Structure formats: C-alpha cells, structure tokens
C-alpha cells in the first residue's frame, strides 16, 4: 500500500470506497458556523477538499474559494459535482505542504476539516506552517477537530489529541500570527 503522504494512497482509497468520512454534503459544523457567525468575505483555501462539498457551499455563500487536494480522482469528482450543481468553484490538484511556496499570504481564510487528522502525524507541524504561510496578515482559520481515541495504524482518520490541536496556537504564535 502506498504511503498516506502520496496521491496514490488517496486515489486508491477513493477508488475502493474507503472514504468513510464522506458526508456527501457540506460539513454540518461549517454550515452552522457560517450561518451563525459568517467569517469576513474574501478568498478561502480548503486544503484536502476531497469531493469539494465545502468548497461549493462556501462559493455559494459568496466566498472566492480554492479547494486543494493531491488526489487526481478527488479533484476530478469535485469538478464534476461543481459542474452538475452549476457552481463555479476552483479546484487545484496540489500537494498541500507546498502551498506556501506559490500562495504565500494569498488567502483571507482557511477552512480546515479532516485534512489535519488524515495526514501523517509526523508532518502535522509542517502542515500548520503551510497553512500559516498562505494566510494574509489578520486572516482567519476555521478548524474543526474531533478528538478521537488512539487507534491502530491504518487508513485515516488518525487520532487528534487535545495537545495536537493546541499545536496550531503555538505554531501560529511563533510566526507572530493572530490566533
């Protein structure tokens, strides 16, 4: 089996229906938050966007959204779903760890949902730094983490403990970013 840090892993997972996290609709936590406390309008990144349900939702709400995923299968399906819904959303096949290189300070906001828990835990700090790099000064990060019990190795999601969620705050402070 390919490493979780490769597009092949995710393409294979989608192909065999191993995407148990798939809701087939926008994340309820995102919808509830945006309905009650809408973040400032602007350009939003959705890393690990999968089939793009959250991207389409945010686009419909008036945000300029870019969904990133490095699985060609996920991006192809996200584009097809957007076309079928008549939503002009942008999807980019990309390694999320390299976003800061070409998109430094390019986004007003980041919506993080299920990407952090899906990546190799040894790369989580690198991921947080990449998300910080793409945010404009004063930008917002909306992240939803579901603490999980430790589980054996296998396909994501992997455990996210409270301490790991706090790493976001620590890393953002180290870069002098607003938390």
C-alpha positions in Angstrom: 0.0 0.0 0.0 1.2 3.5 -0.8 2.1 6.0 1.9 -0.6 8.3 3.2 1.6 11.1 2.1 1.2 10.2 -1.6 -1.5 10.9 -4.2 -1.6 7.2 -5.0 -2.8 6.3 -1.4 -5.7 8.7 -1.7 -6.6 7.8 -5.3 -6.7 4.1 -4.3 -8.8 4.9 -1.2 -11.4 6.8 -3.2 -11.4 4.1 -5.9 -12.2 1.3 -3.4 -14.8 3.3 -1.5 -12.5 3.7 1.6 -13.7 7.2 2.2 -15.9 6.5 5.3 -15.7 10.2 6.3 -17.5 11.3 3.2 -20.8 13.0 4.1 -21.9 13.8 0.6 -22.8 17.3 1.8 -21.0 20.3 3.4 -19.7 19.7 6.9 -22.5 20.5 9.4 -20.1 22.3 11.6 -19.1 24.6 8.7 -22.7 25.3 7.8 -23.7 26.0 11.4 -20.8 28.4 11.9 -21.2 30.3 8.7 -24.9 30.7 9.3 -24.4 32.0 12.8 -21.1 33.8 12.6 -20.1 34.3 9.0 -16.3 34.9 8.6 -15.3 38.0 6.7 -15.7 37.7 2.9 -12.7 37.0 0.8 -10.5 34.3 -0.7 -10.7 31.0 1.2 -8.5 27.9 0.9 -9.9 24.4 1.6 -6.9 22.0 2.0 -7.7 18.3 1.4 -11.0 19.3 -0.2 -11.9 15.8 -1.4 -15.1 15.9 -3.4 -15.5 19.6 -2.7 -18.8 19.8 -0.8 -17.4 22.5 1.5 -15.9 24.4 -1.4 -19.2 24.5 -3.3 -21.0 25.6 -0.1 -18.7 28.5 0.6 -18.7 29.5 -3.0 -22.5 29.7 -3.0 -22.2 31.9 0.2 -20.1 34.4 -1.8 -16.5 33.4 -0.9 -13.8 33.1 -3.6 -12.8 29.5 -2.7 -9.9 27.3 -3.9 -10.1 23.6 -3.0 -6.8 21.8 -2.9 -6.2 18.0 -3.0 -3.5 15.9 -4.3 -5.7 13.1 -5.4 -6.5 13.5 -9.1 -9.6 11.3 -8.6 -10.9 13.6 -5.8 -10.3 16.7 -7.9 -12.0 15.2 -11.0 -15.0 14.3 -8.9 -15.1 17.7 -7.2 -15.1 19.5 -10.6 -17.8 17.2 -11.9 -20.0 17.8 -8.9 -19.5 21.6 -9.1 -20.4 21.5 -12.8 -23.5 19.4 -12.1 -24.5 21.9 -9.4 -23.8 24.9 -11.6 -21.2 26.2 -9.1 -18.2 28.0 -10.5 -15.7 26.7 -8.0 -11.9 26.3 -8.3 -10.2 23.0 -7.6 -6.4 22.5 -7.8 -4.5 19.3 -7.7 -1.7 20.1 -5.4 0.5 18.8 -2.5 -0.8 20.9 0.4 2.6 21.0 2.0 3.9 23.2 -0.9 1.1 25.8 -0.9 3.2 28.4 0.9 5.6 28.4 -1.9 3.2 29.7 -4.6 0.3 31.1 -2.4 2.1 33.0 0.3 -0.3 35.3 2.0 -2.9 34.7 -0.7 -5.9 33.8 1.4 -8.2 35.7 3.8 -9.3 32.4 5.4 -8.6 28.7 5.7 -11.3 26.1 6.4 -9.6 23.0 7.9 -11.8 19.9 8.3 -10.5 16.3 8.2 -7.2 17.2 6.5 -5.1 17.5 9.7 -6.3 14.2 11.0 -5.7 12.4 7.7 -2.1 13.3 7.2 0.9 11.5 8.7 1.2 12.8 12.3 4.9 13.4 11.8 4.0 16.1 9.2 1.4 17.9 11.2 3.6 20.8 12.3 4.7 21.2 8.6 1.1 21.3 7.6 0.3 24.0 10.2 3.2 26.1 9.0 2.0 25.8 5.4 -1.5 26.9 6.4 0.0 29.9 8.3 2.1 30.8 5.2 -0.9 31.1 2.9 -2.9 33.3 5.2 -2.9 37.0 4.8 -2.0 39.1 7.9 -5.1 39.2 10.0 -6.6 36.2 8.1 -8.9 33.7 9.8 -8.5 30.0 10.3 -11.6 28.0 11.0 -10.7 24.5 12.1 -12.9 21.7 13.3 -11.1 18.8 15.1 -12.8 15.7 16.5 -10.7 14.2 19.3 -10.6 10.5 18.8 -9.3 7.6 20.7 -5.9 6.2 19.8 -6.3 3.6 17.1 -4.0 1.2 15.4 -2.3 2.2 12.2 -4.4 2.1 9.1 -6.2 4.4 6.9 -7.1 7.9 8.2 -8.5 9.4 10.2 -5.9 9.2 12.9 -6.1 10.3 16.4 -6.1 14.0 17.2 -5.5 14.7 20.8 -6.2 18.0 22.5 -2.4 18.7 22.7 -2.1 18.4 19.0 -4.9 20.8 18.4 -3.1 23.2 20.7 0.0 23.0 18.4 -1.9 25.2 16.0 -1.9 28.0 18.5 1.7 27.5 19.5 2.9 27.5 15.9 0.8 30.5 14.9 2.2 32.4 17.9 5.8 31.5 16.8 5.1 33.2 13.5 3.5 36.3 15.1 0.2 35.5 13.5 -3.1 36.4 15.2 -4.7 33.4 16.9 
